[in-house]
Each structure stands twice: as structure tokens, then as C-alpha cells.
Amino acid sequence: MTSAFTNGKRALAATAGFAVAALVLAGCSAGGSTTTDNAGGPITIGTTDKVTTLDPAGSYDSGSFSVQTQVFPFLMNSAYGTADVEPDIAVSAEFTSPTEYTVTLKPDLEWANGNALTASDVKFSFDRQLAIADEKGPSTLLGNLESTEAVDDTTVVFTLKAGNDQIFPQILSSPAGVIVDEDSFSATEVTSDDDIVAAEAFAGQYVLTSYDFNNLLSYTAYAGYQGLLGAAKTDVINVKYYTDASNLKLDIQEGNIDVAWRSLSATDIDDLRGNDAVSVVDGPGGEIRYITFNFNTQPFGTTTADADPAKALAVRAAVADIVDREELADQVYKGSYTPLYSYVPAGMTGATESLKGLYGDGEGGPDIEKAAADLAAAGVTTPVALNLQYNADHYGPGSSDEYALIKDQLDASGLFTVSLQSTEWVQYSKDRVADVYPAYQLGWFPDYSDADNYLTPFFAQNNFLQNHYDDAEVDAMINEQAVTNDPEARTALIEEIQDKVAAALSTVPLLQGAQVAITGPSITGTEDTLDASFKFRYGALAKG
């Protein structure tokens, strides 16, 4: 991916309700100044991720956000072990009218440089995101934000374009929701890393005390942090950046570093699982991989000579019946990806396994006889010629093996003859939205940890797939869930949307990427931060 948050534009949901209710109240905070127990000593983390810039207005990638997560405050955040957000440096957050979302900050917040952290900083942070609108930044996530007002030192009112936006609290925990010090950042342009570090413009669990760009970063726990996560368990964290994943593997297995986090190859991870000197820790991942069908150009698609919607659906269903996700996960990715049986990945509120009961053997495995029956019932003559496209330079070298195996699975069924082709990403990204590919590979990493980010971009009208899937009922349900205040009712809608989309098979979900960290034997807390928030929080880690 060019960025960890690919295709970040957020579609606005139409206002579908006018109920006004508190969304999040009374956040549970550790509160007050904190001290840390650093008896275990400093921890060194290794990564191949790269930082673009520390300024949240100028970056929209996993490497930069990984740093920002440690050192900047958020209005909303998720506690360890969950993706659900609640107030972070705030005491409350609620809809005070359908289009007004009011956040009350904790009193007496302070930046590490001694500046007061107030509602004025919050207004500044969101205003500058929209004013700078850097093409490499996350400002597109704020498409529903009309204005931000600092009522007093601790009260902020966000005025929204569409009312009762249940996704907005998640946006406040996203790359677009980072709060910065108005006395240290430019209002009109991206501020340099050196200026940010020199200004000590930090108020997260950590402050940056040494900054050697994409070489070595050193963090020290910030005693003034008053957020949701509480005191960092380790006082000093060092992060070493690698250009070669093989050197990262070598250093973790030889004990030169304490944690390896993003990104080792599947083969390296599999090899390390057999090494008693390290621990391989897996957690739920937000990345998904899937096959997209173009409803116009797929076999029997709308614009083909033998167009037939029933036959087209049977072809999609047969692919879903035949594909063996377990084999893909084990053989290609050595367990670093896990089978995915629906559209919202496991670990997120509302996630189901909608495809399991509809396709294959009913338990997640393939069933060629069922595929043959689906095709025969629709009057489809076999084998079906299927052109399948994939990309290796954007989604990683494993894509070649992944799609070669998918071709083998489909061909071996005797029901398909697959023509497999690969195109470099610049051309691929143009071709897929120009109806060139009947079926093709895509992947996704979420902009925010909410089921909506796996539904709206794919299945709402005018979605980014542009694969000509259009269902007015699904679109209405997607809009409704976005403004449904009651959590149980919203979850039920999300589950129902997955069932309806599973029956139509606009895409066939294949795999969910597990988060994987490799640690030395004395490191604890890794499981706590490998959660569906997809934020690797250093403050959870301890040595000894």
C-alpha cells in the first residue's frame, strides 16, 4: 500500500434520524500526573515502518501514526483490548443536538513544554487540518465537519453537516483527530519534525527525547499524561528503524532488540515460531484481502453479450464455494493472515461470519459439489472462463503466491478456467475503475476502528470500488446505521448489512491480516495492545 490508510475519503451518510442522545459519557481515566515503574529497564523496538512526518496534518501512513499515537493526545481513544472508543483527555463527549457534538476536556491539562492544553488547541488542530488539506494528510476524514468552536477553556463544540453521525467519535480517535499545541505548530503549513521535537509539543503517554529520522527514536514517559490509557509501564522506549526485514529478524532472534513490530515476512514469522528464544504474539488485524467482481464485465455481467444476473451471481457464488481460505492462510501466509468469512473483520463490534453458512461446506471449507450445483441450477455451462487480475508491488510479494493458489483451486475444480494476470500498481489503480478487470484483487486497511469503514466505502452508492454494485436497500441501511444512536440497534443493522451483501457477493472476502509482534522472553503486555484498535501502544509494554 502507498499508505496504511488507503482510500481514506469518507462518504457522508445522509441524515436518517433525529434522535438526540448521549453517545459517550464519563470516560474512565487513570487521571492526574503519573509515574512509571521502570524496574525492568528500557525497551528497544525494531520496525521497518517509516515515518513521513510527525505533523498529523502532513501524514496519513502507519509509520507516522505509530509515533503520533505515543506522543499526542486524542479526545477519544480505545482502552487496551477493545476497538470501542471513549473519552481520552476528555471527561465527556455527547450529541447536544443532532448536528452538535460537544466534548468537555479534563481540567488543568498541560503540554510537556508547560503550555496549557485547552479547547483552543483542539479548535486549532481541526481548523488547521482543513486549512492545510495536505494531499498526504488525513483531512478527507473530516468531510462531515462544518466547524469547531472553543466555548471556553474546557468545552469544544463540533458542528456537523449530517446529524447524529455515529462515526464521528471514531474520527476523533483517527489520524485526523490528533490534537496539537497551537503555540508550536503552524496554522497554515506542515510543521517540521525538528521544530516539533524542539518545542516539546507532546502530551501523550510519551515525549520524544531524541529524534534521528527513520534511524533511532527515543521516548520517555510523560508524567503529565491524563488520558484513558494511564501511566506507561516502561519509562524509556527506543525504536530502531530497519531498511531490511532480514536484519530485523536477525536482531530479534539474537536478543539485540526486545520487540520486532512490522513487518517481517510470513516465512520469517513462521521460522521464529520455532525459536524458543522469542515469543510470537498474534492479535486481530484490520487489514483484509478480497476479490472484487465488476458487475458489468464479469462473466454474464451487465454489459457482456450474454448478460444474465442470475448466471453472474452463480459464478460469484461458485468462486465463494471453491476458494479454500485455510489453505491460503497456511500455505502462503504461514498463519500471519487468518480466514475471513464476512466483511467486518473479527474483533470488531458487529462482525459476523455471514459467508460461512451460505457458501462452501457450511463450516468455512470449500465444496466443489455445491459450486457445481449452483452453476447448474443457473444454467451455466462449465468450465467458466474467468479473467483474474492481481498486483504484487502494492499488496506485497505474497500476492503472487496467493493468486496462483486461488487459480489452482478454481482450475482444479473443473468448473473454471482462470486466466491470471498481474499489472503494476499505477496502471492497475486506473484500470480497475475503468471496467478493465472482470475480477481482481484488492486489500484494505481501516481509517478508523469501526465496522462502518468496511461497509460505506464498499457497498454504499458511489463507493470507491466503482464495480457497479448498487443496492438501494443496502445503501439505506448503511446510512441508517451511521446515525443510529442505540448501540444494540446499530450492531443489529451492521450484522444485517453483512448478511445482505453476502447474498449478493459484490466482493469475496478471503483473509484478515493478523497483527504479529515478536518479543524477547522477558517482555509482557504485548497481548494488551494487539487489539482491534490497530494502535500499537508502547505504554502497555514492560520488561521483566
Secondary structure, DSSP 8 states (H G I E B T S, - for coil): --STT-S---------------SB-S-----S------TT--EEEEE----S-S-TTS--SHHHHHHHHHHS-BSEEE-TT---EEESSEEEEEEEETTEEEEEE-TT-B-TTS-B--HHHHHHHHHHHHHH--TTSSGGGGTTEEEEEEEETTEEEEEESSSS-TTHHHHTTSGGGB---TTTS-SSS---HHHHHHTT---SSEEEEEEETTTEEEEEE-TT--STT-S-S-SEEEEEE-S-HHHHHHHHHTTSSSEEES---HHHHHHHTT-TTSEEEEE----EEEEEE-TTTSTT-TTSTT--HHHHHHHHHHHHHH--HHHIIIIITTTSEEE--SSS-TTSTT---TTTTTSTTSSSS--HHHHHHHHHHTT--SSEEEEEEE-SSSS-THHHHHHHHHHHHHHHTTSEEEEEEE--HHHHHHHGGGT--SEEEEEE--SSSSGGGGTHHHHSTT-TT-S----HHHHHHHHHHHT---HHHHHHHHHHHHHHHHHHTSEEEEEEE-EEEEE-TTEE-HHHHSSTT----GGG-EE-
